[in-house]
Amino acid sequence: MLKGILSGSILVLLSKESLYGYTLGVELSKIGFADIPKGTIYPLLLNLEKKGLIQGKSVPSPEGPKRKYYTLTELGNKERESFIREWYVLKNGISHLLEEEAE
């Protein structure tokens, strides 16, 4: 389940701007994924790219080697929208369950 949430979060972040792997890790840490090993992000990016949800483009970096920036594809945007819908259904269900538990 966490892998799906992490992939969906990557799609949401990439819908806002193009990012490369390291900056994606930083942004994910800011939203609560601080404990995710950095080596987890790159296989997820590769998987999302193979599925056609994102595309990578190597860009020269003023600070060293080229960086691969990722952007959302049209298919990726549709998947992002689906993730958001599913997230709210899950979130509302769990919130309802926990409210009942508290009573």
C-alpha positions, -999 to +999 in steps of 0.1 A: +000+000+000+028+024+009+044+018-025+012+029-042+009+060-020+045+069-027+041+065-065+009+085-064+026+112-044+054+113-070+028+119-097+012+147-077+046+164-072+055+161-109+022+176-119+035+208-103+070+210-118+097+189-134+120+174-107+151+151-107+155+122-083+173+139-055+148+168-053+119+144-054+134+128-024+137+161-006+101+170-015+088+136-003+107+140+030+089+174+035+055+157+032+062+129+056+083+103+037+115+110+056+121+074+065+119+062+029+154+050+018+167+072-010+174+040-031+137+034-032+129+065-053+149+055-084+133+021-090+099+037-086+108+064-111+120+037-135+088+018-130+066+049-136+087+057-167+083+021-181+045+024-176+045+057-196+033+077-166+064+100-165+092+107-189+128+116-181+150+140-199+187+145-192+196+181-186+232+195-181+238+206-146+260+236-137+272+216-106+284+184-122+270+155-143+237+157-161+205+153-141+175+134-153+144+156-148+110+139-148+077+152-161+042+139-161+028+124-193-009+127-203-013+091-191+004+100-158-019+129-153-049+105-156-033+082-132-027+111-108-064+120-109-073+084-102-049+083-073-064+114-058-100+101-061-090+067-045-070+085-018-101+105-007-123+074-006-097+056+015-090+087+037-128+092+044-133+055+051-105+053+076-115+086+092-150+073+097-137+041+112-115+059+136-143+083+146-165+053+154-136+038+174-132+069+195-169+069+205 
